[in-house]
Amino acid sequence: MLYMVYMKVNFPATLQKDEIDRLKVEAKAHSQKLQRDGKWRHLWRVAGQYANFSVFEASGNDEIHEILMSVPIFPYTSIEVTPLAQHPSAISLD
């Protein structure tokens, strides 16, 4: 099942820069692993924001929830999840 996910990161002003930098490095490595594993299928930056639109593949709601919670910056991220279904007018079936 595919999910479109909007993620916006908002680190609190009280979080130290070195901690933010560490979290960013960990989040990048984690997202790249999920991409290589085929779970994080697309990753698009939102211009002018610390945010992205992504497409994930998961077996269902429980798995997408676990995937999103596993991202190191999850506690500082607002997330909107939209389940996707194939559109009958789409040429591509993948």
PyMOL commands that set and color helices and strands:
alter all, ss='L'
color gray80, all
select helices_A, chain A and resi 17-36+61-70+74-76
alter helices_A, ss='H'
color red, helices_A
select strands_A, chain A and resi 2-9+40-45+51-57+77-84
alter strands_A, ss='S'
color yellow, strands_A
deselect
rebuild
show_as cartoon
